[in-house]
Structures are given as structure tokens and as C-alpha cells.
Amino acid sequence: MERVEYHLVHRYVGRWGSPGWWRPVAGLLTGALLMVVAQFVLLLGFVLTFLAIGTDHLRDRVDRLSDTSHVTPSLLANLNLSLAAAIPVALLLTWVFHRLRPGWVCSVAGRLRWRWLALTFVLAFIALLATVVVGSFVPAAGDPADSSGGLNHWTDTTRDFVIVIVLLTPLQAAGEEFAFRGYLTQAFGGLFAPLGPRAARVAAVLFPALLFALAHGAQDAPVFVDRFAFGVVSGILVIATGGLEAGIAMHVLNNFLAYGFALAFSDMTSALNPTGGSWWTLPTTLTQSLVYLALAIWAARRTGLARTAEARPAPNVLEGSEPRV
């Protein structure tokens, strides 16, 4: 039986069907619509919460939920939950449009591999240590992680930010991975599969990485390149390890580090709206990404981690009407 990599799960494991090209296209459009709906549902939830606690100036509190020029704990919570909504959306799209159990968006095992996820957090922590070491030798001007200004004071607002970050940032990071390295990777991989294995891999990595960087809005060139590079490495990881676990671990710890430095030495507004980005930030972030990439691939091979799935015995695979993988 033929086996296929993660980015080809939609086409060769799911029930693609003869006119199957429409499935990822419809899935992408539906997913975008569902994410918009999720924002309204969350907004309603915050309004009801504010009313329940009897807060004053309700309209001002609601307006601040989207005012990224002055980031508050409520805004960060709203942002994290908005992005976390991509998890159920990706699972739903996988089930509805590709006739697959939702777990297939997690990995080639059809589920989230918890032991592997735990190990990748250890590997991601080692990569973060390498990042901190390299970062100590390069200029930090303009970097939200710049500690030259001294340690910030602990306040009630700091406490609220810590609670939001600890509880919701893992969901936010996982949501982005489910969307960009999960559903989008499999969607683009399936769409470009007829052009050959190499084209499918390149499209499955580059297009989600580009959309990931663009989704962060207006940004300076160094910041954009940094996010695009992060997306490329994460895309390679998901194919090389056969699932989202490695990308989730790196994303979660990366955000913990960024938010932690912002709370300790800068502010959350600067962390969420980086301006005046410096090309000097690239050596540190690339160190993290590349060290982690090497560690994750090495560990996957050492542990015998499955990185392919068994293809469904469909005519478009067995009759050779499309390129073999």
C-alpha cells in the first residue's frame, strides 16, 4: 500500500473525488467566513461578561478590545481566543469537505501525538537557550526583547497579562498552527499534487508561510522576513515530522519568550506592533528555528516517529492517473 506525506493527506487519504479541486477552495473560503463569525461571537461574549460584572463605560471597554495602539489584558485575551478559534474551524473543515476524521489535521496518525508533543517542548526549550546565547552577542536596539532599559515594575496589569499569557497563549499558538501549517498546508499540497511531489512540497510550505506573514498586517521588512522564515521552518517541520506537534511547541515557547521579555523590559503594545525592525533580529530567530529544526528531525528519526500515512485505495492513486509520491 502506498504511503503519503502529511501535506497530501487531503488528496490521498481523504475522499477527494473526481472534481475534488473544489474541496480545498471551498474549505478556505468557508474557513475565512467562520473565523469572521467567531470574532462576532467572541465580541458578544465579552459584552455579556462586561455587563455581568457591572463595568462602567461599556462602549469604551468594547472599543479597547480592538485598539492595538494600547494593548490591554482584555485585548490580548480577545486576540488569543480569536486565533484559537482556528482549531475547531480546521477540524470542522477537515471533516466536512474532505470526509476525514478531524484528527487527520493533527498528524499522519490521525490524532495528536501527545508523547511526541511533550518531547518537542523539551527540544524547543533547548533551541530557545541557543537563541538567548546568540542574542546576547548582537545589537538589540528596536527589539521588544531589549533589556537595556531595566526591569519593569510589577503591577496588577502585569499580573493580568501573565494570567492571559499562561492560559490562552498556548491556544493562540496552536490555533495558528492548525490554520497555517495544518489545513492550509494540506490544502495547498493537495491542489499542487498533480504537478509532482516537489511542486506539492514547495507549495505546501511557501504559500502558508507567505499567508502567515501577511496575516500579521502592516510590518517592516525585517519583521516580515522574520515571520516568513518562521513559517517556512514550521512548514518544513510539519512535513518532516508528519504532524503539527513540533510547530506548536516552537510557536508556544517562542510567544512565551517574546511576551515575557515584553512584560519584563518593554510593553505589550510594542510586542504586538513591532516597528523599526532591525535585521539584527534575524540571526537570533534563525538560530532558534534552525537549531530546533535539526533537533526535531534528529529526534523524529531516533524515535522512529511515523511521518507518512497509508493512502486510501482510490482509483486516482492506484491507476496512476496522478504522480506517485
Secondary structure, 3 states (H helix, E strand, C coil): CCEEEHHHHHHHCCCCCCCCCHHHHHHHHHHHHHHHHHHHHHHHHHHHHHHHCCCCCHHHHHHHCCCCCCCCHHHHHHHHHHHHCHHHHHHHHHHHHHCCCHHHHCECCCCCCHHHHHHHHHHHHHHHHHHHHHHCCCCCCCCCCCCCCCCCCCCHHHHHHHHHHHHHHHHHHHHHHHHHHHHHHHHHHHHHHHHCHHHHHHHHHHHHHHHHHHCCCCCCHHHHHHHHHHHHHHHHHHHHHCECHHHHHHHHHHHHHHHHHHHHHCCHHHHHCCCCCCCCHHHHHHHHHHHHHHHHHHHHHHHCCCCEEECCCCHHHHCCCCCCC
